[in-house]
Amino acid sequence: MNTTCPALTPAERRHAEIQERVEQAMMAAIETAIRAASERAAEALRCAGFDEPSPAYEYFVAHAHQQLFLRLCGADTETFEGGDPEIATFVIRNARNIRDHYWAKDRPATPEDAEA
């Protein structure tokens, strides 16, 4: 018997399935938008005569991440003003927990870890 996660009712299961489908579609749309932005930037810079490479795909991922972080914390996305530091701390701690649990299980602790 599973005592840590009770069985979902049919209605709860249906709700979870709907939410999961919507989340998957949202993430697919975000991925499509980031790839499209990267491709549009490359094309626009090429058409403008720039020889330098366009920003990498990861640049656009990082920009989206920053903008979503600001929105999540309630900050103005242009000025970065007005965010809730408690929400920011929670989000940063969550990211560190993901790092530690999935990617850095065997690495030694660093001074930044003490700040978490």
TAGITA-V948174 format. One line per field, one symbol per residue. burial: + if it has 24 or more other C-alpha atoms within 12 Angstrom, else -. Layout:
burial = ???
//
This chain:
burial = ---------------------------------+--++---------------------+--------++-++-------------------------------------------
//
